[in-house]
């Protein structure tokens, strides 16, 4: 895919390196039905184990799994969890507008608008987000 700027780091690079691995790990937990410890969860999302343990202390759970992962994410104060909360708030859309991408990923809207203009679209399906992300230079 052709980029607007060839040598700079794009949001796609950041997404692939830092966000996507976390999302994939959380997806595995949700799909497997496996329970994980607060320490394992903290390691996946890049939070402090103590913070996650405190969140669980206020619930009836001692581990994190399908039944409570969204609750724990919603109470965790870090950037990945905040991004997931914003995605949920937007209804986890199948088709994204530039406004939604800007809001969810905290990317300057003018940069997202430029990427949408470059790829000539007004909305984009989730599976095509990398095409937009590749056009957003950090």
C-alpha positions, 0 to 999 in steps of 0.5 A: 500500500502506498503511503502519503509519507514514505519514511515516517512511522505510521499509526499502523506501525504503532498499532501492530507493535503495541495495540494489536498484540494486546487485543489479540491476547484479550480476544483469546481469553474471551474465546477460550473461556480461560480464567487468568490471574490479575498478574497475567491480565496486568501483564497483557494490558501493561498495568500494575498487578496491584491495581488489577487486584484492587479492582477484583477486591471490589468484586466477587471474583478472584480471576479474570475471564469471559464473565468479568473481563469487560467490567475489569477493563472498564475500571482499569486506568490505562491507555489500552483499556481507555481505548477499548472503553471508547470502542465499546462506547461507539458501539463497536461499529462494523463501519467506522467514520473518521470521527469514530477512529479519531475518538477511539484511537485518540488521533488528531481528526485532521490526520484521520480525515486526510487518510480517509481522503487519500483512500477516497472513502467516508466510512471503512469496515473494521478489517480495512482499518490498517489502510487508514492507519498506514496513512496516518503519520505520527 
